[in-house]
Every structure is written in structure tokens, then in C-alpha cells.
Amino acid sequence: MIATFPHMGNIYIMVKTLFDEMGIDYVLPPKCSKKTLEIGAKYSPEMACLPLKINIGNFIESIEKGADTIFITGACGPCRFGYYAEMHREILRDLGYDAEVVALEINEKGLKDLIAKLKKLTGGKKLASLAKPLFKAYKALCMADKIDELSYQTRPLEITKGQTDKVIDDYRNKLLETKSVKETFELMRDTEQRLLNIELERKDTVKVGIVGEIYTLIEPFTNLHIEKILGNMGITAHRSLYISQWIKEHIIKQGLHIKSKKEFAVAAKPYLKTHIGGHALETIGNSVLYARGGYDGVVQIYPLTCMPEIVADGIMPAVRKDYDLPSLTLVMDEITGEAGYLTRIDAFADMLIRRKQLREEKKKNEVLLLRH
């Protein structure tokens, strides 16, 4: 078995760590690129959402590098992600690719089917042999997400511009070359320290929350590295969702029967009272939480035809009105033009910066009037 998997933000770091620890032969999919998307869009249904198209591109690129077994998570519920695995199988089979698609999910066959699939990862060994490697893999994912979050904080404040980008680019390149879990952890600790050593200005920046559908939030190719774009404009971006956070809330806590607080659901209740699939509830709830937390604006990102996010997009005007919170909606697909995308972000950023300046000037004038 030569395994592979789809790209989705830092998930490749977790899976790479798991496979390295277990000695599994694998093909790391090339980073998502225009070529990946072109391949996926060519062979996927036109109205399929962007993540499915990119996944198909990931798989074809990996199969052509020698992969013969694809591992992907599955799901149930009101989102098309639930039947991605079956669509992947059909598309790849029609194209003549002899690769097995293993969906790690609990389906109508029950828990036994999932256990049988997990045993493919262990080579037939007991599932207990997965415990330690999974722990290390999840730890690597948490560290990777922490590095990302730290870079979003340093980039807009760095005194020497470009330092954060240099550290992150160096880290990403070296990460692909690590041969062991020990090397991976050492690289991550070194990268975190390099980011902490960057000299920063002490100033109050414009803050923007990023919300939307999980794949377009987490995979930088699909959002054209929006946190990096905003950071280089001097704006602090905060992503509402990380994959390590999602695993903690939806897999670890649920598995241990620990109740999650879900503050976003409480915040969203005046606008959306129930889960409607995807991440619509998180989009609305986190937008409200950002507004209450003093953020200057919100950017919503989602793939074209994503129904839960379309519903959330329809609710966003009410949130904007109630909280005086500027928002920008970016809908992504294979024909999204980078130039137009950057122009909209630039205009939104300029508006937020000017808005903050006017508010600060107003406060200063009010203080001066009180003194006199």
C-alpha cells in the first residue's frame, strides 16, 4: 500500500507525522496549485463545489507519483461533503485510475466497517497501536496551527518588513524534507522561537475576523493567502477556525462525551437558531463574537454553490446593521480572478483603516472638549 490524502491547510503535517511514525509508505500530494485545480475542474461536475475539484486534482497528481490508496474522512448530514468519497471513487474509476478510496467514517455498516478501514493503517495490527502515533500527529497539527496564528500576529507589526514571510517560507520548505517526527518537532519549535524573536512595533492595528466554510478558510490556495495579504497591509487577521480546534471539538470531546461550550451557537441564536449544515452557524456566531470583541471588520469566504454559506451570507446584512460591522464576502471557484480579488480586499482594507482613523480622531476631539 502506498497511501495518499487530500490537501487541506495543515492537515498534511498531521498525516505526514502519523505515516512517518508508523512507517507507512506514502505520497505527499503536491501543494495545491493552479495545475491541481485545472486537473480537478476538468474531470469534476461543473456545479461541484471547489473543495471536491481540488481534491480530485490532489488525488490524480498523487496517483501519478505512485499512490494506490486514498484516505479521506467522511461525514453525514446536510452538506455535500458527505458524498465526496463516493464521487471521488466514480470519477477516478471512470478515468481508469486503479486506486482504492478509503472513507474513514461511520456509515450504515456501523463501527465494524470503520475499524476494518483503520486496520489498513496499522497493517492488521491492533487499533491500540494507533494511539501513540495519533497523539504525536495531533500534537504536530496543534503546533503547526499555533505557528500560523503567531505569524498572523507578527506580520502586521514587524519593524523589518518581510521577516515573517521569510521565516514561514523557510519553515514550509524544510518541513517537506523532514524524515522523522523528531525532526518535525525540532523544526516547529525553532520556527516558533524565530517568530517570537521578530522585533515588533507597539501600535493598535486594524483587526479583521475571517469566517466561512472550513475548506476555503483553512486551505491557503483557495483563499489566496488572505491572512498574509491583510498582514502585509498592516492588518491583524484572526481566523475563526483551525483544523486542530475542529478535531478537538468534534472528535476528541465527542468521543470522551465532553460537552462543548459552543459560544458561537449562543451568539448566532437571534439570527440562526439551529445547525443547517456546513459552517453557517459558526459564520454567523463568530461574526457576532468578533463584533463584540471590538474587531473592525469581518471577511466571509466560501466556495461557489455552498448552500449553508449562501444562507449565512443572506443573514450577514442583519449582523452588519445591528453591530455596525463592515463585512466583505468572497465567493471562490476555479475562475476567480486574483487581480479582482486583491482589488476588493485592498478597497475593504483602506475603508477599515480610514474608518478607524476617523473614530480615533473623534475620540481625541471629545477628550479635548471635555478638558476645556
N, C-alpha and C positions, 0 to 999 in steps of 0.2 A: 504493500500500500504506500503510495506517495500522496500525501494529503495536501489540500489547499483550502482556502476560505475566502470570503469577500472582504474587501477593504471597508472600514467604517471608522474613521478617525484613529484613535489609539488602540482599537481592538486588535490590530495586528501585533502590537507589542505583547499583549496578554497571550495571544495564541502562540506566537513565536517562543515566548518564555515557557509555556506549557509543553510544546513539542520538543524544545531543546532539553528540558528537564526529563522528559520521558523517553528521549532517544528516538522519536518518531521522524521518519523521513518526510520532508515536506517541501513544497514550493511556495515561497513568499510571493504573493501577487505583486507585479509591478505597481508602483504608486498610480493612483487614478490620474488619468490624463485625457487630453482631447482624443487621443487614439483609442483609449479604453471606452470612452463614451460613444465614439463613432462606430466601433465594433458592436457595442450593445444596442445602440439605436437602430442599426442596420437589421438586426435579427429579432428585435422585440416588437410587440404590438405597438402601433403608433400612440395609442392612448394610455399605454402603461406608464406608471409614474417613473420619475428619474432614477430612484434607487434600484429598481429592477433592471433597468437598462445598463446602469454602471456595473451591477453585479454580473450580468451576462458577459460584459466586457472583461471583468476580472477573471471569470472562470475560463473563458476562451484563451486569454493570454497565459493563464497558469497551465492549462491543459497542453498548450503548445510548448511549454517548458518541461513537460513530463508528468504533471499531476494526473492521477487517475481516480481520486476520491475527494469529493467536495463536502465539507462540513458547513452547515448553515443552521442557525436557530430557526425555530418555527413559532407559530402563535395561533391563538384562536381569538375571535372577536371581530368587531365591525371595522376592520382595516384590511386592505388588500394584501398586506404583508403575510397574512395567514395562508395564502395560497401561492406565495412566491416559489417555494421549493418545488411544487408540482409543475409550475410554469417553467422553471429552470430545467427540470427533467425533460419536459416535452420539447422545449426549444433546442436543447443540446442534442437530444436524440434525433430530432428532425435534421440537424446539421451533420449528423454522422459521428458525433463525438461519443466514444465509449467510456464515459466517466460515471461513476456512481454518485448520486446526490443523497447525502445522509442528513435528514432534517432532525435536529435534536429538539424534540417536542413531545408532549403527552397528547396523543391523538385518541381516536376511537378504540384503538387496540390496547390502550391503557399503559400503565407504568412498565410492564414487562417489555414492551416494544422499545421504550426509551433506554432501559437497562441494556438490552441487546445491542443497541446502537452505541452506547457508551463503552461497551466492551470492545468495540472495534478500536477505540483509542488505547485501550490497555493491552491489546494483543491477546485478549482472552483471560487476562488476569482478573483477580477480584477487584471490585469497584473501589475498595478501600485504598488500593494503590494509587488512585487518582487524587486522594485528599491532599497530600503534601505538595505535589506539583500544582494543583489548582490554587492552593493557598499562595504559593510563590508567584503564580501567574497573575492572580488578583492583586497582590502587593505591587507587582511591576506596573499594572494598569493604574493603580492609585497614584503611584509615584509619577507616572507619565502625565496624568491629568493635573497633578499638582504643579509640575513644571510648566505646562501650558498656562494654567491660571496665573502663575507667578510672572510669566512673560507678558501677559496682558496688563499686569500692574507696572512692570518696569519700563515697557516700551514707550508710553506717552511721557514719562518723567525723566528718561535718561538724558544726562548732560551731553554726552558724546553720542550723537545720533547714529544709529545702525549697530550699536553694541549688542542689543538684544537679538536682533536678526542674525548677527554673526554667531552668537552662542548657540542659538536654536538650530541654525543650518548645520553647524559643526556636529551638534548632538544627533540630529537626524541622520546625517551621513554615517557617523560612526556606529549608530545603533544597528544599521543593516549589516555591519561587519562583525558584531559580537558573536562569539562562538559558544558562550556558556551563560548561565543565569548569573553567575558571579560577576562576569564582565559587564553584563547589562546593568546590574545594581550599582556597580562602581561608577559606570558612566553616568547614570542618573544622579547619583549623589554629587559627583563632580560638577555636573551641569547646574544643579540646583544652587550649589555654592557659588559658581561663576555668575549666576543671575543675581544672587544676593550681594555680590561684590560690586555690581554696577553702581556707579555714583549717580544719584538721583537728585532732581530739583525738588524743592519743597513748595508745592503750589497746589491749588484746588483745581482739578481738571473737570471738564465736562464728562459726565458718566452716562453710558448707554447700556441698556439691558438687551440681550439677544434672546429671542424666544422663537418657537416654531416647531416644525416637525423634526423628530430626533435625527434622522439621517442627514438632512441638509444643515442641521445645527452642528453636528459632530464631524462630518467629513469635510475638511477644508477645501477640497477641489470643488465641491458643489456650491460652496458659498464664496468662492474666490478669496479665501483667507480674510474674511471680513474683520476679524479681531485685529489682525495685523494692519489692515488698511486704516482702521479707525485709530489704532495705537500710533501709527506714523503721522497721523493728523493731530496728535496731542490729546486724543480722547481715550478715556479708560473704558474698555468694553468688559462686560460681565456676561458670560454665557449661563443661561438658566439651567442647563442640563449637561452632565458629564456621564459617560458610559459607566464609570465606576460607581457613580451615585445611583444610576438606574439599576445596576446589578445588586447593589446593597439593599435598595428599597423593594425591588420586585422579585428577587431570587433569595437573597440571604435572609432578610427579615420575614418574608412569607414562608420560607422553609422552616424557620425557627418559630413561626407563629407569633412574631413580634409586631405589634400594631404600629403603623407609620402615622406620623402626625398629619402629613399632607396639608400643610398650611395653604398651599396654592388652591386646594379644593374649597377651603373655607372662604378664601379671598374672592374666588370666582362665583360663589353662590348667588349673589344678586344678579348675575348676568347669565350664568350657565350652571344649572343645578345638578347635572348628572354627567357621567362619563359617556361620551358619544363616539369613542374610538380614537385611535391615534393619540395625539397630544394636545387636542383642542383645549381641554380643561386646564392643562399646565400653561398653555399660551395665555389664556385669559387671566388665570390666577396669578401667574408670575408677573404679568404686566401690571396688575394692581399692586402687587408687593413692591415692584420697582418704583412705582409712583409714590407709594407710602414711604419708601426708603430714600426719597429725595433724588432719584435719578432724573436726568434731564430729558431723556427720550427712550424709545424702545424701537428695535428693528425686528419685524416678524419675517421669517424665512420659511418657505415651504415649496415642495415640488408641484408643478402644474398638475391639476386634476385631483389633488389630495383633498377629499371631501371634508374630513374633520377640520382641517386648517381653513378651508373655504368658509365653513360655518364660523370659526373663530374670527376670521377676517371681517365677517359681517357684523360681529359684536364689537370689534375694536373701536368703532366711532363712539359708542356709548362710553367706553372706558376713557377715551381721549377727552370727551366732553366733561365727564364727572371729575376727572383728576387733572385737567389741563395738561395732558401728557402728549407731546408730539410723538407720532409714530410713522414709521416707514415700512411698507410691505414690499418684499422682494419675492417674486414667483420665479422659480428656476426650472429650466428644461434644456434640451440639447441645443436649442437655437438662441439661448440667452446671449446677448452681445455684451462683451466685457466693457467696452467703451461706454455704452449707455448705462450699464450697472454702476460703473465708477462715477459717472456724472451725477447720478441720483444720490449716491452716498455722499459725494462731495458737497452737493447742494444742501442735503439734510444736515451734514456736519456744520457747514457755515451758518445755517439757521440756528442751530443749537448753541453754537459759540456766541453768536450775536445776541441771542435771547438771554443767555447767562450774563453777558456783559451789561445789558440793559437793566437786568434785575439787580446786579451788584451796584450799578450807578444809582438806581432808585433808592436802595438801602442807605448808601452813603449820604445822599441828599436828605433823606429823612432824619438821619443822625445829626446832620448839620443844623437842620431846622429845630430839632429838639434842644440843641446846645444854645441856640440863640433865642 
